Amino acid sequence: MDSENTPQTTLPPLTPDVVNAIVRDMDDPRYPSLITVYCDTCGLTFSGEYLVSAEQTSDERLEVARAHMRTQGWQCDALGDYCPKHASKDTYVEPADRPAEWARMARELAGEGRSREDIAVQLCVDVPTVDQFLVESE
């Protein structure tokens, strides 16, 4: 049975009583932290207070917020953070499929006569990566 000093895997909401209990408990490594995430498309912000600990890396703390945001309709992954309006359910590409999808998009843009530099800008990658996509697809 967990004691009240043991960090829980399911974190309670940060009510004033919960925050006060954490602050008073010198053995609890958690502390409330305001984390704000921006939609990479429109800049909409999502802010919330989350229980984090000093042992967590910055990425791990961000993931605490992202896990909650996903329950609110946000799309958060290695490619970025997207609000419910810009989270794409129809065009979402699973991480394992992204290199093939980027190569397909690079070929499509090259077929339209776009320069390697323009393709790099469109795909948010560098020119050597575009070259790799185009060579792999030949």
Disulfide bonds with the S-S distance in Angstrom:
none
